[in-house]
């Protein structure tokens, strides 16, 4: 890769920045809501899995103890 001057680098960065397509406020809010919903659902799922395995371990320890 060829070296460029700092000034040329800044110009290239600005040109690339102009190509960026930023999401709308609505898209950002919808994505944030979906992330929260999925996080809650996964938290509930893994809580259930953890409780199940806890029950299995406790049952095995009771049988062996």
ChimeraX attribute file (.defattr): number of C-alpha atoms within 10 A of each C-alpha:
attribute: neighborCount
match mode: 1-to-1
recipient: residues
	/A:1	3
	/A:2	3
	/A:3	7
	/A:4	10
	/A:5	8
	/A:6	9
	/A:7	9
	/A:8	11
	/A:9	12
	/A:10	12
	/A:11	12
	/A:12	12
	/A:13	11
	/A:14	11
	/A:15	11
	/A:16	10
	/A:17	10
	/A:18	8
	/A:19	8
	/A:20	8
	/A:21	7
	/A:22	8
	/A:23	10
	/A:24	9
	/A:25	9
	/A:26	9
	/A:27	11
	/A:28	12
	/A:29	12
	/A:30	12
	/A:31	13
	/A:32	12
	/A:33	12
	/A:34	12
	/A:35	12
	/A:36	12
	/A:37	12
	/A:38	12
	/A:39	12
	/A:40	12
	/A:41	12
	/A:42	12
	/A:43	12
	/A:44	12
	/A:45	12
	/A:46	12
	/A:47	11
	/A:48	12
	/A:49	12
	/A:50	12
	/A:51	12
	/A:52	12
	/A:53	11
	/A:54	12
	/A:55	12
	/A:56	12
	/A:57	12
	/A:58	12
	/A:59	12
	/A:60	11
	/A:61	10
	/A:62	9
	/A:63	8
	/A:64	7
	/A:65	6
